[in-house]
Amino acid sequence: MKINFQELTTAHPTNKTSMAKLDTVIVFLVGEDRKLSPLASAINKQSGGALLKAVMSPKFTGKRGQYITVIAGDSVKCDRIILAGVGSLKTLDRKALEAIGGGIVPQVNAVGAKSATLLLEDLKIPGIAHTEVAARIAHGVSLRAYFFGKYFTKKTADEIATFSGFTVALADSKNVTKFYGELEKLEAGIFLTRNLVNEPANISYPESMAEECLKLKELGVEVEVLDEPDMYKLGFGALLGVGQGSSRESKMVIMRWNGLGKGSKTQPVAFVGKGVTFDSGGISIKPAGGMEEMKWDMGGAGTVIGLMKTLAGRKAKINAIGAVGLVENMPDGNAQRPGDVVTSYSGQTIEVLNTDAEGRLVLADVLWYVQKHFKPKFIVDLATLTGAIIISLGTSRAGLFSNDDKLADQLYKSGQKVGEELWRMPLADVYDKQINSDIADMQNIGKDREAGSITAAQFLQRFVNNVPWAHLDIAGMAWTKKDDGITPKGATAYGVRLLNELVRDFYEGK
């Protein structure tokens, strides 16, 4: 999607020179009072009252999320006019503005247009500058217009999304361009994550994902890739056990963004991602139905990679570590067996009762490595870890587990702000005892089926060594089966916006 901003001229819209600048589709915002703006009123008059008739129709109330498309008529220099309901201006926030932008996309695609222009006259929205209004709407358009279509070869023209260019015309286009520039860096990280997660597992596997990480060097990110011999020497028995049944070699990638300068002694913040590029379940094999979805079991790693691209792209004033464990969990004659005991990098032993509880094994070694080698201020890990979290919370928010109230509160507030919501879940000794093993330091699943996402988090907590830590179980959030808001069907890149906001609001420059 190409986003442009241009000056909104004060010329009357019936002026031929001014009208020649209008796109094939133009968009106006309409509040719950259903009043037309001055420019919309002028075009309404030119169109014989078509806009006012549409606005006053029983099915359009100006409610946020409502859209109505009007055929402009021969007298107006555009083909269609989209009226976008915004509801009460007093209730609009950045999330709402982005959602309004996202909602414009299917409306434009529905009429087969390639481009559209929003004529944005000054809106008095409490606490939000006019330039940010423009940028947020454009941001929503860009995020919703994302389309992963590289493997289609026979779609007809009417089946392909046409919308590829969006312009916002406003009185202060120069300042909004600067504001939007930073959002573009965020979009780049989001799109990288979506691309990685949407790719099939024969394309996105440990080695190819490590290669994507190496491309971040172009932005100044330091990237180190550990291969299997490196990890064997270190003693990564937990991670390597997961990947031993695959012909794909396991990898661990450490990405370092030194936004405060290489000489800075400031503790970094750290983000860790589960990167199981395909999860068959191993010997504890999953049911065939839906197994194809397990290509996105590397969603946590995808988010960390996209976040690092965002931080580097916008030159964030922060020292940050991104670490991902990349493995493929497959069943073969060399695969890990239920009942095996492995020794993790921490030295703690683990009885593997279920090879489909593999993500926590991968994270165990990566978490210990990060806390040991980088001494971070905090660690946040992200993982599509348990189906149990979907049973608990559905697909509206991720599970948050933490040993630190301050960090948990910061994450919750950041999620609320950007619309990537979290719900804090408990950690307690009563759950921790459920993963005590009869023959090893711990087992990788609880003694029964209850509290599955909690016992998984308790397992991870044993590998952070009292560093402030939070675990985000994003199993219900990394993928969506429907177009919604600013997110099209497929990979969501959940967490990139949330963690970028966490860094910006609470840690950047400090």
N, C-alpha and C positions, 0 to 999 in steps of 0.2 A: 504494500500500500504506500503510495506516494502522498505525503502530507504537505500542504502548502498553507501559508498565511498571507493575506493581502489586505491592503487598506480598503476599508469600506467607504466609498465615496459618498459625499453628501448630495450628489446630483440626484435629481428626481429619477426614480426607476423607469419612468416612461421615456427618459432621454435615450436616444438611439445609441449614443456612445457608451453610456452606462450599461444599457441592456445587452450590448454586444459582449460584455464581460461575463454575463450570467452563464452558468453551466446548463447542460441538458436537464439536470435535476437541481432544484434549489430547495433548501430546507429552512423553515422558520420554527422557532420555539414558541409554544403557546402554554400559558399558565392555566390554573384552574378557573380563573375569571373569564377565560376564553376571549380575551381582548386581543385584537391583532396589533402588532407593532406598526409604527408609521410606515415602514417600507412594505410590510405585508398589506397594510390598508391600501396603499397606492396600487399595488399589484392586484389586489382584490377588485378595485375599481376598474382597472384595465381589463380584467378577466370577466367583467360583467357580474361580479359578486360571487364568483364560484368559491372563493376561500371562506367567506363569511357563511355561506350555506353549509359548507363542510364542517366548519367549527361549531355551528349551531345544530348539527344533526344529533339525534338522540343518542347515538352510539359513541359520540366523542364528547368527553367532559373535561378534557385537559389534564386528566389524571396522568401521573407519571407512568410511562410504559405504553401509553396509547399513541398510535401513529395512524395518520390517515393520508392517503395520496390523492391528489387532485390533478386531473388533466388540465394543463394550463390554457389551452386554446390558442388559436392563431395570432391573437393580438399580443401575446406575451412571448418574449424571446427565450423560452425554455419549454421543455416537453412536459415535465411533471413538477409538481410542488408537493413536498412532504411537510406536513404539520406534525411536529413532535410534541406530545404532551409532557410537561415538566412538573405538574402539580403545583404545590405551594412553594414559592421561592424561599420562604423561611425554613423549609425542611431540606433544602438541597445541600448536599455536601459533596466532597470529591468523588466518593463512591457512586452517588446518584448521577453525577455529571458523566462519569465514565460509562455507566450503564445506559444513559440516554444516547451516548455516542454509539455504543455497541448495538443498540436497537435500530439505529439508522441503517446499518449494513444490510440486513435482510430485506428492508424496504427498497433499497436501491437495486439490489440484485433481483428482486421480484419484477422490476420493470425492464431488466436487461441493460441498465445504463452502466457506462464505464466510469463515470465520475459524477460528483455532486459538490455543491457549494452551500455552506451554511452562512446565511446573512445574519450575523450576530450583532444585533443592536444592544446597547448597554443594558445589562440586567443588574438590578440592585439586590445582590445575594449577600446576606450578612456574613462577614468574615472571609469572603472569597473575592479576590480581585478579578476584574473583567478579563485580564490576560490569562489568569489561571483557569477561568471558566472555559475559554477557548481551547487551551492546551489539554484540559482534562477530557473534553468531548472528543477532540482529535485522537487522544490516547485510546479512548474506548473504541473508536472506529478502527484504529490500527490493530488493536488486540483481537477484536471480533473478526476482522477481515482475513486473519491468518487462515491459510488453506494448505493442507498437506496433500498435494495431488500428484506427486512425482511419478507414481506408478500407474496412473491412468493413461491408457493409450487409445481408447475407443469412445470416450464420452463425446456426445454431440454438443454443439455450441450452446444449446438451451439448457444443458445440464451443468455447465461450468459457470462458476461465479465470475461475473463481469466486472464488478466494482473494484477499481484499482487506483483511483485518485480522488482525494478529498481536500477541499479548500475551505478554510474559514476566513471570511471577510469580516474585519472588525476595525475599530478606529485606531488601535495601537498595535499594529502587526509586528513592528520591529522588536518590541519587548517580549511578545509572546514567543517569537522564534527562539530567543535565548532560553526562555523557560522550558519550552518543549524539547530543546536539545538534550537536556538531561533525561527526560522521559524516553527519548529515542534510545539512549544507552540502556535503560531498563528494558525496553522492548527487545533490544538485541539479545540480552540475556534470556529473556522469556522465550523468544523464538528458538534460540539454541536448545534450551531445555525441551521445548515441545518437539523439535525435530529429532532429538536423540531418543526420546521416549516413544515417539510415533514409529520410528524405524522398526522393521521386523528384526528378529533375533539373528537372522543370517547376515544382516548388515551391521547391526549394532551389537557388538560382542566385546569382550575385555580389551583385546588389542586395538580394535577400531575406536573404541571410546577413549583409550589412552592417547591415540593419535589426535582425537579432537581436543583433548586437554593440552597437548603440545602446541596446538595452534594459538593458544592464549599467550604464548611467548611474544607474539607480535604486539600485544598490548602491554608488555612489560612484566607479565606474570612469570615468576620462576617456577619451572615444572620439573619434577623428578619422578621417574617411573621405576618402580621396583618390580622385577620379574620374579618368576618362581625360584630360581637359585638364590636370589637376594633374600626372599622371604623364608626359604628353608634355613639359611644361615642365621636369620634373626630368630627363628623359632615360631613362625606364624602357623602353628599346628591347627588352630581353629579355622582360619580362613582357607588354608590350603586343603583341608579335609573336605570342604564343601565342593571345591572345584576338581577333585581328583578323578571324578567319573567322566569328565568332559575332555574332548580332544582340544578344546580351546584353553590356552594357557592363562592362568589367573594373573591379575596385575593389581598393584596398588599405586595410586597416583597422589603425589603431594604437590599442591599448588600454593605458591606464596605470593601475596601482593603486599609490597612494602610501600604503602602509601605515605608513610611518615619518613621515608628515607631509609637507606640501608644501615645508616649509623644509629638509628633510633633504638633505644633500649626498652621502649614501651612494649609491654606484653601484648601479644597478638590476640585477636578473637579467633575462634576456630569453629569450622563447620565440617561435619562428617556425613557422608552419604552411603547408604547401602546400594550396591550396584550389581545385583544379580540379573544379568542380562537375559537369562531365560531360566525359569524355575519350573522344572518338571516335577519337583518334589523329591527327586533322587529315588532311592530304593523305596522310600515311603511315597510312592508315586501318586500324583493328583488324579482325580477323575478326568476323563477325556473331555467332557463337556466344559467349555470355557477355558481350557488350558492355553489356548492361543493368546489369551489376555496376559499371560505371564511374561510376555515380552516387556511389559512395563514394570516389572519387579525391580528395575534399576531406577525407578523414579526419584528416589532420594539422592542418588549420585547425580542424576541429570539436573536436579535442582541446585546442588552444590556447584556444579560446573557452570551453569547459567548465572548463578550469583557471582562467582568469581569474575566472569566476563563483564557483568554489570559494574562491579566495584572498580575493576581496572578501567573499563570504558569511561566511566565518569570521574576517574582519578580521585577516588574516595580517600580522604585523609584518615586512613586506618591501616594498621598492619593486620592482615587477615591470612589465615590458613584454611585451605580447602583440601580435604583428604577423602578419597573414595576407594573403597574396596570393590574390585571388579572380578566377578566369577560367573561361571555358568554351572548350574546344578543339574547334572544329568545322571541317568542310571546306566551303568555298564559293569563289566566284570571287575573294574578297578574302583567302583564307586564306594563311598563310605557306607557302612552298614549300621542299621539300628543296633545299639548296644556297644558300639565302638567307644573307646575313651581316647580323647585327644588332649594334648598339652598346649595351652594358649601361650601367646607371647608374654603374658603377665606371669607365667609359671603355674597358674591355676589350671587344674584338670577338669575336663568336662565329659560327662557321659552323654553320648548322643543317642537319645531314645527315639527321636523322630528326625529323619533327614530332611523333612519338609519344614522344620523349624530352623532353617539355615541362615537367615538374615542376621540373626543375633550372633551367630558364630563369626560371620564376616566382620560385623561391627566390633566384636570383642577385641580383636587384634588391632584394628585401626584406632579405636578409642584409646587403647593403652599406649600405642605408639605416639599418638598426638599429645596426650597429657605428659608423657615421659620426655619427649624430645623438644617440645615447644613451650611448656609451662604456660598455657594460655590463661587469659582472664576468665574465660568460660568456654564450654564446648556445647554446641547444639548439634544433635544428630537428627537426620531425617531418614525415614524408612517406610516402605510399604510392608510393614512388619507382620500384622495379624489381621485375619478376617474378623476376629473378635471385636476389633474396634469399630468395624462397620455395623455389627450387631448392636453395639452400645450407642454409637453416635450417628449412624447413617452416613450420608454423603454431604452433610452441610457444614461439618467442621472436623478438624483433626484432633486426635488425642494428645494432650500435653502432660508429660510426666517430668518432674524436676526435683532436684535436691536443694534448690535455692529459690526462696520466695521472691526475691528481688528480680531475678532473671525471668521467672515464670510470669510475674506481673508485667514486665517489659514486653515479653512476647505476646501476652494476651492483648495488651493495649495496641501493639503494632498490628496485630491481626485484625482487631476491630477497625482500625484506621483505614486499612487498605481493602477490607472485605475478604480476607483469608482467615477465617475465624478458628479459634482454638477452644477447647474445653479441658480444664485441668482434671486429671484423674489421680487417685491416691497411690502413694507408695507407703508400705508399712512392713514391719517384721512378720506379721501374720502371713503376708504374701511371699516374702522372701524365703521363709521356711519351706515353702512348697517346692522350691527348686533344689533343695538339699538332696544329694545322691547317696545311695548306700555304698557305692564303691569309688566315688570321685568327689572332688570339691563341690561339684554342682552337676545338675542335669539340665538339658536344654529345653525341657518343657515341665510344666507343673505336674503334680501327682494326680490331678484329675482335670476335668475340662473347665472348671470354673475360673473366672478372672484371667482368661488367657492373655489379653493385652497387658494386664498389670504384671503378671509373672514374667512376661517377656521384658518389660521395662526393668523389673527387679534384677533380672539377669544382666542387663546392660550396666546397671548401676554398679555392679561389682567390678567394673573395668575402668571407672573414671577416677578412682583413687581420691575422692573427696574434692576434686575440682568442681566449681560451680558448673552444673550440667543440666541440659534439658533434652528430652527425647520427644520428637514429634512423630507419632504414628500416622502416616498419611495414606494408609491403604485405601481409604474411602475418598480421597481427594486428588490423587495423582492423575486420575482418568475420569472422563465424563462420557456418558452414552447419549447425551443430547446437547444441542446448541443452547447456551444459556448465558445471558448477560454479555460479558466481554470475552467469553470463552466458547469457541466452537467445539464440536464433538471431537473427542480424542484426548490427547495429553493436555493437561491444564497448566503445567509449570507451577503448580501450587508450591508456595514457599519462597520463590524468588522475590516477589514483591514484599512479602512479610519480613524476610530477613534483611533486605535492603533498607526497609523502614526502621528496623531495630537498630541497625548500624548507624543510620543517619540521625535518629532521634536521641539515642542514648550513648553512643560510643565514638562517633566520628570526631576527630580533632582533639580527643581527650586522652 
